[in-house]
Amino acid sequence: MIGFIIAGLVIGALARLIKPGRQNLGIIATLLLGLVGSVIGGVVASLLGTGDIFELNVLGFIVAVVAAVALIGVAESMTGRRRRTPTRRF
């Protein structure tokens, strides 16, 4: 379980490095999305029969990184809509 959490943190960091552009998410949100991505990767790998959900394998790791990049993109688009830039008045 501890290895799963560490792998999720590494996946979140990799996803942040892979995703281009400036990111408005904090490091904690990025790492949490990495954990969620690692769960998704584990589930997909388990459904494909390559291992258990909490087992670290190559296919699950790749799917987890892709899922984390997608989750970070979705989270950024959601937070970008809520943030409003103040209008300047002269």
C-alpha positions in Angstrom: 0.0 0.0 0.0 2.8 2.4 0.8 4.5 1.5 -2.5 1.2 2.3 -4.3 1.1 5.8 -2.7 4.7 6.5 -3.6 4.0 5.3 -7.2 1.0 7.6 -7.3 3.1 10.6 -6.2 5.7 9.8 -8.8 2.9 9.5 -11.5 1.5 12.9 -10.5 4.9 14.5 -10.8 5.5 12.9 -14.2 2.1 13.9 -15.4 2.9 17.5 -14.4 6.2 17.4 -16.3 4.5 15.9 -19.4 1.6 18.3 -19.6 2.7 21.4 -21.5 2.1 25.0 -20.5 1.7 26.8 -17.3 -0.3 25.0 -14.7 -2.6 26.6 -12.1 -2.9 23.6 -9.8 -1.0 23.3 -6.6 1.5 20.5 -5.9 -0.9 18.8 -3.5 -3.7 18.7 -6.1 -1.3 17.4 -8.7 -0.1 14.6 -6.4 -3.7 13.7 -5.5 -4.6 13.5 -9.1 -1.5 11.3 -9.6 -2.9 8.9 -6.9 -6.3 8.8 -8.7 -4.5 8.2 -12.0 -2.6 5.3 -10.4 -5.8 3.8 -9.3 -7.2 4.1 -12.8 -4.1 2.5 -14.2 -4.3 -0.3 -11.8 -7.9 -1.0 -12.6 -7.3 -1.0 -16.3 -4.3 -3.3 -15.9 -6.3 -5.6 -13.8 -9.2 -5.6 -16.3 -6.6 -6.5 -19.1 -5.3 -9.4 -16.9 -1.8 -8.1 -16.5 -1.9 -8.0 -12.7 -3.7 -6.9 -9.6 -4.9 -3.3 -8.9 -2.2 -2.6 -6.4 0.5 -4.4 -8.3 3.1 -2.3 -10.1 3.6 -3.2 -13.7 4.5 -1.4 -16.9 1.1 -1.3 -18.5 -0.6 0.0 -15.4 2.1 2.6 -15.0 1.7 3.9 -18.5 -2.0 4.0 -18.3 -1.7 5.7 -14.9 0.5 8.5 -16.3 -1.9 9.0 -19.2 -4.9 9.1 -16.9 -3.1 11.6 -14.6 -2.3 13.9 -17.5 -5.9 13.8 -18.6 -7.1 14.4 -15.0 -4.8 17.4 -14.6 -6.0 18.8 -17.8 -9.6 18.5 -16.8 -8.9 19.9 -13.3 -7.1 22.9 -14.8 -9.9 23.6 -17.2 -12.4 23.5 -14.4 -10.3 25.8 -12.2 -9.6 28.1 -15.1 -13.2 28.8 -15.6 -13.8 29.8 -12.0 -10.9 32.2 -11.8 -11.8 35.6 -13.0 -9.3 38.2 -13.9 -10.1 41.7 -12.6 -10.9 44.2 -15.3 -8.8 47.3 -15.4 -10.5 50.6 -15.4 -8.7 53.7 -16.3 
